[in-house]
Amino acid sequence: MPINNYLNAIIVDDEVNAITNLKKLLGIYCTSTRVIDSATGAESAAILINSMKPDVVFLDIAMPKKNGFELLNMLTFMPLIVFVTAHEKYALNAIKASAVDFLLKPVDVTELKKVEEKLLHIQGFRKNNLNESYPAVVGNLVTMLSNPGVIKKITLADAHGYNIVDLEDVLYLEGDDNYTSFYLNKHKKVVVTKTLKEYESVLSDAGFFRIHKSSIINLHHLKKVSKEDGINAIMSDEHVLPVSRRRASELMDRVKQFIT
């Protein structure tokens, strides 16, 4: 996979101290990232981003007048976005579901270095026009944030780029160490380099339930629960998934909401 040598970055935060601190951390620990400018408000940030066209913007969410999400609607050029935030649950879940990167305040150096590595790989996709759908990814996030509620779409980043998937098309997920496989309608499968645990909280309010340490199911696609030869979930594609005994009781309680 092609990897860009460096990233030109702009930091947007209404707190000057936060900009100074992040710039210092990037300078020390992320030598492939060059901070070329900064802004303390959405209006000035939009002018900078649209004119300078940076590779990445480290963007605070909670800013006065216009927040970080509103800034995205002001952009005619879409860089890679990393939200730097301590924001509420729904926004974080929407960000996670969109595969847009984020850092929690106070910024952890280990997480910052991981984000830089990922950004360099993504930039390699963009420079070579491989599945260039990042603007659509950010657009989907803005739509979700503009209409708070249950998350209905998820963005899955695989070796070829981004896949924006309707959650109603996801049958179940299976985890294998640091990889998660999404099994979709029409026998489609997408493998992502994230753990199953990372998706558990994001999907729980959208009708998904973890039935085993290695699997999460979409309850809307659960055909029946079989108690023959152990406890198993029979999915709409006839795939059989084992249910752990400690989760069986809670599963049956949840099933009542979905199966009549």
C-alpha positions in Angstrom: 0.0 0.0 0.0 1.5 3.4 -0.9 2.3 5.6 2.0 2.7 9.4 1.9 5.9 10.7 3.4 4.3 13.4 5.5 1.1 15.2 6.4 0.5 19.0 6.3 -1.8 19.7 9.2 -4.0 22.6 10.5 -5.2 22.6 14.1 -8.6 24.2 14.9 -9.4 24.8 18.6 -10.9 27.8 20.4 -8.3 27.3 23.2 -4.9 28.6 22.3 -3.3 26.4 25.0 -4.8 23.3 23.4 -3.4 24.3 20.0 0.0 24.9 21.6 0.0 21.5 23.4 -1.1 19.5 20.4 1.4 21.2 18.2 4.1 20.3 20.7 3.0 16.7 20.9 3.0 16.4 17.1 6.4 17.9 16.9 7.9 15.5 19.4 6.1 12.2 18.7 4.7 12.5 15.1 7.6 13.7 12.9 5.7 12.9 9.7 3.1 15.6 10.6 3.9 19.2 9.9 1.6 21.8 11.4 1.3 24.6 8.8 -1.3 26.8 10.6 -4.0 27.0 13.2 -7.3 28.7 13.9 -9.5 29.4 16.9 -12.9 29.7 15.2 -14.9 28.0 12.4 -15.0 31.0 10.1 -11.3 31.6 10.1 -10.6 27.9 9.9 -12.8 27.5 6.8 -10.8 30.2 5.0 -7.5 28.5 5.9 -8.6 25.0 5.0 -10.2 26.0 1.7 -7.2 28.0 0.6 -4.3 26.0 2.0 -5.8 22.5 1.4 -4.0 20.7 4.2 -3.8 16.9 4.3 -5.4 16.7 7.7 -7.2 18.9 10.2 -7.2 18.3 13.9 -10.6 19.7 14.8 -12.1 20.5 18.2 -15.8 19.9 18.4 -17.0 22.3 21.1 -16.3 25.8 19.9 -18.4 29.0 20.4 -20.5 30.4 17.6 -20.0 27.5 15.2 -18.9 24.1 16.3 -16.6 21.6 14.6 -19.4 19.8 12.9 -20.8 23.1 11.4 -17.3 23.9 10.1 -17.5 20.8 7.9 -20.4 22.2 6.0 -18.4 25.3 5.2 -15.6 23.4 3.5 -15.2 23.3 -0.3 -12.1 21.2 0.1 -12.3 18.1 2.3 -9.1 17.1 4.2 -8.8 14.1 6.5 -10.4 15.0 9.8 -9.4 14.1 13.3 -11.8 15.2 16.0 -10.1 16.2 19.2 -12.9 16.0 21.8 -14.4 15.2 25.1 -17.9 15.2 23.6 -21.1 13.4 24.5 -21.9 9.8 23.8 -24.0 10.1 20.6 -21.5 12.2 18.8 -18.6 9.9 19.7 -20.6 6.8 18.6 -21.5 8.6 15.3 -17.8 9.4 14.8 -16.8 5.8 15.5 -19.5 4.5 13.2 -18.2 6.8 10.4 -14.6 5.6 10.7 -13.5 9.2 11.1 -10.6 9.4 13.5 -10.8 11.0 16.9 -8.7 11.7 19.9 -10.0 12.2 23.4 -8.9 15.1 25.5 -6.4 15.1 27.2 -4.6 13.6 24.2 -2.8 10.4 24.8 0.6 10.1 23.0 0.2 6.4 22.1 -3.2 7.1 20.5 -1.8 10.1 18.7 0.9 8.1 17.1 -1.6 5.4 16.0 -3.7 8.1 14.4 -0.7 9.5 12.5 0.2 6.0 11.2 -3.4 5.4 10.0 -3.6 8.9 8.4 -0.5 8.2 6.4 -2.0 5.0 5.0 -5.3 6.7 4.2 -3.5 9.6 2.5 -1.8 6.9 0.3 -5.3 5.8 -0.8 -6.3 9.4 -1.7 -3.1 10.3 -3.6 -3.6 7.2 -5.8 -7.4 7.7 -6.2 -8.2 4.3 -4.7 -11.9 4.3 -3.7 -11.8 8.0 -3.0 -15.0 8.2 -1.0 -13.7 10.1 2.0 -15.9 13.2 1.4 -18.9 10.9 1.3 -17.8 9.4 4.7 -17.6 12.8 6.3 -20.9 13.8 4.6 -22.6 10.7 6.2 -21.2 11.8 9.6 -22.6 15.3 9.2 -26.0 13.9 8.3 -26.0 11.7 11.4 -25.0 14.6 13.6 -27.6 16.8 12.1 -30.3 14.2 12.9 -29.5 12.8 16.3 -31.0 9.4 17.1 -30.3 5.8 16.4 -27.3 5.3 14.1 -28.5 3.8 10.8 -25.2 3.6 8.8 -21.7 2.5 9.5 -18.5 3.1 7.5 -16.2 0.1 7.2 -12.6 0.8 6.1 -10.9 -2.2 4.5 -7.8 -2.7 2.4 -9.5 -1.0 -0.6 -11.0 2.1 1.0 -14.3 2.9 2.6 -17.7 1.1 2.5 -20.8 3.0 3.8 -23.2 0.3 4.9 -26.8 0.4 6.0 -27.0 -1.3 9.4 -30.2 -3.0 8.3 -28.0 -4.9 5.8 -25.7 -6.2 8.5 -26.6 -9.7 9.7 -23.8 -10.3 12.2 -20.2 -9.6 13.2 -17.5 -12.1 14.1 -14.3 -11.1 15.8 -10.8 -12.7 15.5 -8.2 -11.0 17.6 -7.7 -7.5 16.0 -10.0 -8.1 13.1 -13.8 -8.0 12.8 -15.8 -9.5 9.9 -19.1 -7.9 8.9 -21.5 -10.4 7.2 -24.0 -8.6 5.1 -27.0 -9.4 2.9 -26.4 -11.1 -0.4 -23.5 -13.1 1.1 -21.2 -10.0 1.2 -18.4 -9.8 3.7 -16.2 -6.9 4.8 -13.1 -7.4 7.1 -11.9 -4.4 9.1 -8.9 -4.0 11.4 -10.8 -3.3 14.6 -11.7 -5.4 17.5 -15.3 -6.6 18.1 -15.3 -4.7 21.4 -14.9 -1.4 19.6 -18.2 -2.0 17.8 -20.2 -3.3 20.8 -21.1 0.0 22.3 -21.5 1.8 19.0 -24.2 -0.8 17.8 -26.0 -1.6 21.0 -28.7 1.0 20.6 -29.3 0.0 17.0 -30.6 -3.5 17.7 -27.3 -5.4 17.9 -26.5 -7.8 20.8 -23.2 -9.5 21.7 -24.1 -13.2 22.1 -20.6 -14.6 22.5 -17.0 -13.3 23.0 -16.5 -13.7 19.3 -19.9 -12.6 17.8 -22.5 -9.8 17.7 -25.8 -10.3 16.0 -28.4 -8.0 14.5 -31.5 -8.9 16.3 -33.6 -7.9 13.3 -32.0 -10.8 11.4 -32.4 -13.4 14.2 -34.6 -16.1 12.9 -34.8 -18.2 16.1 -32.9 -19.4 19.2 -32.3 -23.1 19.2 -31.7 -25.0 22.5 -30.8 -28.2 20.8 -27.1 -29.2 21.2 -26.4 -26.1 23.3 -27.9 -22.6 22.8 -27.5 -21.3 19.2 -28.7 -18.3 17.3 -30.1 -19.1 13.8 -29.7 -16.1 11.6 -31.8 -15.1 8.5 -29.2 -16.6 6.2 -29.4 -19.9 8.2 -25.9 -19.4 9.7 -25.7 -20.8 13.2 -23.9 -18.9 15.9 -23.3 -20.2 19.5 -24.7 -18.2 22.4 -22.7 -18.2 25.6 -24.6 -19.4 28.6 -24.1 -16.2 30.6 -25.6 -14.1 27.7 -28.5 -16.5 27.0 -30.9 -15.0 29.5 -30.3 -11.4 28.4 -30.6 -12.5 24.8 -34.1 -14.0 25.4 -35.2 -10.7 27.1 -34.0 -8.7 24.1 -35.5 -11.1 21.6 -39.0 -10.3 22.9 -38.6 -6.8 21.5 -37.9 -8.1 18.0 -39.7 -11.4 17.5 -43.4 -11.8 18.0 
